[in-house]
Amino acid sequence: MEDMLLDLPQIDYDGTADNVVKFLTNRSYYPRLYDIYMQANPEKLQSPNLSGMPGSSVGNSNENKMIKYLYAKAIVDGVRQTIDKGSHELKVVVSNLTGEISAVEAMQMLHYEKTRYYLIRKQALNEFADILEVQNLHCPDLHVYI
Protein backbone atom coordinates (compact mmCIF):
# COMPACT_ATOMS: atom_id res chain seq x y z
CA MET A 1 0.00 0.00 0.00
CA GLU A 2 2.78 2.41 0.88
CA ASP A 3 4.51 1.83 -2.49
CA MET A 4 1.29 2.66 -4.32
CA LEU A 5 0.92 5.99 -2.51
CA LEU A 6 4.47 7.00 -3.34
CA ASP A 7 3.69 6.79 -7.07
CA LEU A 8 0.82 9.31 -6.89
CA PRO A 9 1.73 12.80 -8.04
CA GLN A 10 1.72 15.52 -5.40
CA ILE A 11 -1.23 17.88 -5.48
CA ASP A 12 -1.08 21.65 -5.15
CA TYR A 13 -3.78 22.05 -2.50
CA ASP A 14 -4.36 25.80 -3.05
CA GLY A 15 -4.15 25.54 -6.84
CA THR A 16 -6.68 22.71 -6.88
CA ALA A 17 -9.11 24.70 -4.73
CA ASP A 18 -8.75 27.69 -7.09
CA ASN A 19 -9.27 25.41 -10.10
CA VAL A 20 -12.51 24.00 -8.66
CA VAL A 21 -13.80 27.53 -7.98
CA LYS A 22 -12.97 28.50 -11.57
CA PHE A 23 -14.66 25.36 -12.94
CA LEU A 24 -17.86 25.93 -10.95
CA THR A 25 -18.18 29.70 -11.41
CA ASN A 26 -16.50 30.74 -14.68
CA ARG A 27 -19.10 31.12 -17.46
CA SER A 28 -16.82 29.20 -19.84
CA TYR A 29 -16.98 25.97 -17.82
CA TYR A 30 -19.66 24.36 -15.67
CA PRO A 31 -22.28 27.14 -15.88
CA ARG A 32 -22.13 26.92 -19.70
CA LEU A 33 -22.41 23.12 -19.69
CA TYR A 34 -25.31 23.33 -17.25
CA ASP A 35 -27.10 25.78 -19.54
CA ILE A 36 -26.53 23.53 -22.57
CA TYR A 37 -27.90 20.56 -20.65
CA MET A 38 -30.95 22.47 -19.39
CA GLN A 39 -31.80 24.23 -22.68
CA ALA A 40 -31.21 21.40 -25.14
CA ASN A 41 -34.08 19.16 -26.12
CA PRO A 42 -32.68 16.01 -27.76
CA GLU A 43 -36.20 14.92 -28.75
CA LYS A 44 -36.48 17.82 -31.22
CA LEU A 45 -33.38 16.89 -33.19
CA GLN A 46 -34.10 15.45 -36.63
CA SER A 47 -32.81 12.04 -37.46
CA PRO A 48 -30.51 12.18 -40.47
CA ASN A 49 -32.02 10.88 -43.70
CA LEU A 50 -29.84 8.54 -45.70
CA SER A 51 -31.20 8.95 -49.21
CA GLY A 52 -27.91 8.62 -51.04
CA MET A 53 -28.50 12.01 -52.61
CA PRO A 54 -26.27 14.93 -51.80
CA GLY A 55 -28.00 17.36 -49.51
CA SER A 56 -27.63 19.58 -46.55
CA SER A 57 -25.49 18.85 -43.54
CA VAL A 58 -28.46 18.68 -41.14
CA GLY A 59 -27.35 15.20 -40.03
CA ASN A 60 -23.90 16.38 -39.01
CA SER A 61 -25.25 19.48 -37.34
CA ASN A 62 -27.75 17.44 -35.35
CA GLU A 63 -25.11 14.86 -34.50
CA ASN A 64 -22.82 17.61 -33.19
CA LYS A 65 -25.67 19.05 -31.11
CA MET A 66 -26.45 15.63 -29.66
CA ILE A 67 -22.78 15.02 -28.82
CA LYS A 68 -22.56 18.44 -27.12
CA TYR A 69 -25.76 17.70 -25.17
CA LEU A 70 -24.54 14.25 -24.06
CA TYR A 71 -21.17 15.65 -23.01
CA ALA A 72 -22.86 18.43 -21.00
CA LYS A 73 -25.23 15.89 -19.43
CA ALA A 74 -22.30 13.67 -18.38
CA ILE A 75 -20.55 16.59 -16.66
CA VAL A 76 -23.73 17.87 -14.98
CA ASP A 77 -24.53 14.34 -13.77
CA GLY A 78 -20.95 13.98 -12.50
CA VAL A 79 -21.19 17.23 -10.54
CA ARG A 80 -24.53 16.17 -9.04
CA GLN A 81 -23.09 12.80 -8.04
CA THR A 82 -20.05 14.53 -6.54
CA ILE A 83 -22.24 16.79 -4.43
CA ASP A 84 -24.45 13.86 -3.37
CA LYS A 85 -21.42 11.80 -2.32
CA GLY A 86 -19.55 14.67 -0.69
CA SER A 87 -19.43 15.77 2.91
CA HIS A 88 -21.81 18.25 4.48
CA GLU A 89 -19.06 20.87 4.22
CA LEU A 90 -18.72 20.23 0.48
CA LYS A 91 -22.48 20.66 -0.02
CA VAL A 92 -22.49 23.97 1.88
CA VAL A 93 -19.41 25.31 0.07
CA VAL A 94 -20.85 24.44 -3.35
CA SER A 95 -24.15 26.10 -2.38
CA ASN A 96 -22.15 29.22 -1.56
CA LEU A 97 -20.17 29.10 -4.81
CA THR A 98 -23.29 28.66 -6.94
CA GLY A 99 -24.99 31.62 -5.26
CA GLU A 100 -27.66 29.65 -3.41
CA ILE A 101 -26.40 30.97 -0.07
CA SER A 102 -24.02 33.75 0.97
CA ALA A 103 -20.61 33.17 2.57
CA VAL A 104 -22.01 34.42 5.87
CA GLU A 105 -24.86 31.89 5.69
CA ALA A 106 -22.34 29.15 4.85
CA MET A 107 -20.24 30.09 7.89
CA GLN A 108 -23.34 30.02 10.09
CA MET A 109 -24.47 26.65 8.72
CA LEU A 110 -21.05 25.15 9.45
CA HIS A 111 -20.63 27.00 12.75
CA TYR A 112 -17.24 28.44 11.81
CA GLU A 113 -15.73 31.88 11.96
CA LYS A 114 -14.24 33.37 8.80
CA THR A 115 -10.67 32.04 9.14
CA ARG A 116 -11.73 28.48 9.95
CA TYR A 117 -14.43 28.55 7.25
CA TYR A 118 -11.91 29.36 4.53
CA LEU A 119 -9.66 26.47 5.64
CA ILE A 120 -12.64 24.09 5.56
CA ARG A 121 -13.63 25.57 2.21
CA LYS A 122 -10.25 24.61 0.71
CA GLN A 123 -10.63 21.08 2.08
CA ALA A 124 -14.13 20.80 0.62
CA LEU A 125 -12.97 22.08 -2.78
CA ASN A 126 -10.16 19.52 -2.85
CA GLU A 127 -12.69 16.84 -1.85
CA PHE A 128 -14.83 17.97 -4.80
CA ALA A 129 -11.88 17.50 -7.19
CA ASP A 130 -11.13 14.05 -5.72
CA ILE A 131 -14.70 12.82 -6.13
CA LEU A 132 -15.48 14.45 -9.50
CA GLU A 133 -12.59 12.96 -11.41
CA VAL A 134 -13.83 9.38 -10.86
CA GLN A 135 -17.54 9.90 -11.59
CA ASN A 136 -17.48 9.13 -15.33
CA LEU A 137 -15.16 9.25 -18.32
CA HIS A 138 -16.06 12.83 -19.22
CA CYS A 139 -15.51 14.42 -15.82
CA PRO A 140 -12.32 16.48 -15.74
CA ASP A 141 -9.44 16.10 -13.33
CA LEU A 142 -9.43 19.49 -11.61
CA HIS A 143 -6.30 18.79 -9.55
CA VAL A 144 -3.27 20.98 -10.00
CA TYR A 145 -0.10 18.91 -9.65
CA ILE A 146 3.28 20.02 -8.31
C-alpha positions as CSV (number, residue, x, y, z in Angstrom):
1,M,0.0,0.0,0.0
2,E,2.8,2.4,0.9
3,D,4.5,1.8,-2.5
4,M,1.3,2.7,-4.3
5,L,0.9,6.0,-2.5
6,L,4.5,7.0,-3.3
7,D,3.7,6.8,-7.1
8,L,0.8,9.3,-6.9
9,P,1.7,12.8,-8.0
10,Q,1.7,15.5,-5.4
11,I,-1.2,17.9,-5.5
12,D,-1.1,21.6,-5.1
13,Y,-3.8,22.1,-2.5
14,D,-4.4,25.8,-3.0
15,G,-4.2,25.5,-6.8
16,T,-6.7,22.7,-6.9
17,A,-9.1,24.7,-4.7
18,D,-8.8,27.7,-7.1
19,N,-9.3,25.4,-10.1
20,V,-12.5,24.0,-8.7
21,V,-13.8,27.5,-8.0
22,K,-13.0,28.5,-11.6
23,F,-14.7,25.4,-12.9
24,L,-17.9,25.9,-10.9
25,T,-18.2,29.7,-11.4
26,N,-16.5,30.7,-14.7
27,R,-19.1,31.1,-17.5
28,S,-16.8,29.2,-19.8
29,Y,-17.0,26.0,-17.8
30,Y,-19.7,24.4,-15.7
31,P,-22.3,27.1,-15.9
32,R,-22.1,26.9,-19.7
33,L,-22.4,23.1,-19.7
34,Y,-25.3,23.3,-17.3
35,D,-27.1,25.8,-19.5
36,I,-26.5,23.5,-22.6
37,Y,-27.9,20.6,-20.7
38,M,-31.0,22.5,-19.4
39,Q,-31.8,24.2,-22.7
40,A,-31.2,21.4,-25.1
41,N,-34.1,19.2,-26.1
42,P,-32.7,16.0,-27.8
43,E,-36.2,14.9,-28.7
44,K,-36.5,17.8,-31.2
45,L,-33.4,16.9,-33.2
46,Q,-34.1,15.5,-36.6
47,S,-32.8,12.0,-37.5
48,P,-30.5,12.2,-40.5
49,N,-32.0,10.9,-43.7
50,L,-29.8,8.5,-45.7
51,S,-31.2,8.9,-49.2
52,G,-27.9,8.6,-51.0
53,M,-28.5,12.0,-52.6
54,P,-26.3,14.9,-51.8
55,G,-28.0,17.4,-49.5
56,S,-27.6,19.6,-46.6
57,S,-25.5,18.9,-43.5
58,V,-28.5,18.7,-41.1
59,G,-27.3,15.2,-40.0
60,N,-23.9,16.4,-39.0
61,S,-25.3,19.5,-37.3
62,N,-27.8,17.4,-35.3
63,E,-25.1,14.9,-34.5
64,N,-22.8,17.6,-33.2
65,K,-25.7,19.0,-31.1
66,M,-26.4,15.6,-29.7
67,I,-22.8,15.0,-28.8
68,K,-22.6,18.4,-27.1
69,Y,-25.8,17.7,-25.2
70,L,-24.5,14.3,-24.1
71,Y,-21.2,15.7,-23.0
72,A,-22.9,18.4,-21.0
73,K,-25.2,15.9,-19.4
74,A,-22.3,13.7,-18.4
75,I,-20.5,16.6,-16.7
76,V,-23.7,17.9,-15.0
77,D,-24.5,14.3,-13.8
78,G,-20.9,14.0,-12.5
79,V,-21.2,17.2,-10.5
80,R,-24.5,16.2,-9.0
81,Q,-23.1,12.8,-8.0
82,T,-20.1,14.5,-6.5
83,I,-22.2,16.8,-4.4
84,D,-24.5,13.9,-3.4
85,K,-21.4,11.8,-2.3
86,G,-19.6,14.7,-0.7
87,S,-19.4,15.8,2.9
88,H,-21.8,18.3,4.5
89,E,-19.1,20.9,4.2
90,L,-18.7,20.2,0.5
91,K,-22.5,20.7,0.0
92,V,-22.5,24.0,1.9
93,V,-19.4,25.3,0.1
94,V,-20.9,24.4,-3.4
95,S,-24.1,26.1,-2.4
96,N,-22.2,29.2,-1.6
97,L,-20.2,29.1,-4.8
98,T,-23.3,28.7,-6.9
99,G,-25.0,31.6,-5.3
100,E,-27.7,29.7,-3.4
101,I,-26.4,31.0,-0.1
102,S,-24.0,33.7,1.0
103,A,-20.6,33.2,2.6
104,V,-22.0,34.4,5.9
105,E,-24.9,31.9,5.7
106,A,-22.3,29.2,4.9
107,M,-20.2,30.1,7.9
108,Q,-23.3,30.0,10.1
109,M,-24.5,26.6,8.7
110,L,-21.1,25.1,9.4
111,H,-20.6,27.0,12.8
112,Y,-17.2,28.4,11.8
113,E,-15.7,31.9,12.0
114,K,-14.2,33.4,8.8
115,T,-10.7,32.0,9.1
116,R,-11.7,28.5,9.9
117,Y,-14.4,28.5,7.3
118,Y,-11.9,29.4,4.5
119,L,-9.7,26.5,5.6
120,I,-12.6,24.1,5.6
121,R,-13.6,25.6,2.2
122,K,-10.2,24.6,0.7
123,Q,-10.6,21.1,2.1
124,A,-14.1,20.8,0.6
125,L,-13.0,22.1,-2.8
126,N,-10.2,19.5,-2.8
127,E,-12.7,16.8,-1.8
128,F,-14.8,18.0,-4.8
129,A,-11.9,17.5,-7.2
130,D,-11.1,14.1,-5.7
131,I,-14.7,12.8,-6.1
132,L,-15.5,14.4,-9.5
133,E,-12.6,13.0,-11.4
134,V,-13.8,9.4,-10.9
135,Q,-17.5,9.9,-11.6
136,N,-17.5,9.1,-15.3
137,L,-15.2,9.3,-18.3
138,H,-16.1,12.8,-19.2
139,C,-15.5,14.4,-15.8
140,P,-12.3,16.5,-15.7
141,D,-9.4,16.1,-13.3
142,L,-9.4,19.5,-11.6
143,H,-6.3,18.8,-9.5
144,V,-3.3,21.0,-10.0
145,Y,-0.1,18.9,-9.6
146,I,3.3,20.0,-8.3
